[in-house]
């Protein structure tokens, strides 16, 4: 669509809840090829003055047939690498440039996890963190055959990051709620990244600090509630 002689311009709503653009149609199509824009990505068309799902834009009809028919599944064969554009689905990498994302992909290993399968179980040795590129997973603990869900991980999120720092055992199971595509960052590759490309390691380090801070705050609140209950004699 064009307004007068000016080409249509678009803004894209990213998974990090930020708008990108404006860009023209050829760039938008390139972003689709790079998997930076998906069928269910929200796109603002300036000419129409409204946000629409990319798959509902007339100028993009026919470009998402494959994406609509099936979930995102990557080739997990040895040596396979994610496309740089697809890494923008991961929130902590949203501010990296395309060349940085291309370099980052060299340290990541795609892993496909079938529905109901475990990525790891409680007590396993922690040797990697995982980033969710497609699907959904849950962290759980099972006590006396009763499952307690600790958290749910969706596209753009990550888990298992503490294994890169304390090298300890896993504190919970992580199970795929649906067929999922993950990016695995092994301890070996992370240590290599820190040495060879420290700028790429920075978002991971910052995310780990935020995660630890959130856990400490949650534990402090839990401890405060227990102290209040104890003081009130509610035990």
Secondary structure, DSSP 8 states (H G I E B T S, - for coil): -EETTEE-EEEEE-TTS-EEEEEEHHHHHHHHHTTSS-TT-EEEETTTTEEEEGGG-GGGTTSSHHHHHS------STT----GGGGGGSGGGTTS-HHHHHHHHTT-EEEEE-TT-EEE-TT-B--EEEEEEES-EEEEEEETTEEEEEEEE-TT-EE-TTHHHH--B-SSEEEESS-EEEEEEEHHHHHHHHHH-HHHHHHHHHHHHHHHHHHHHHHHHHHHHHHHHHHTT--
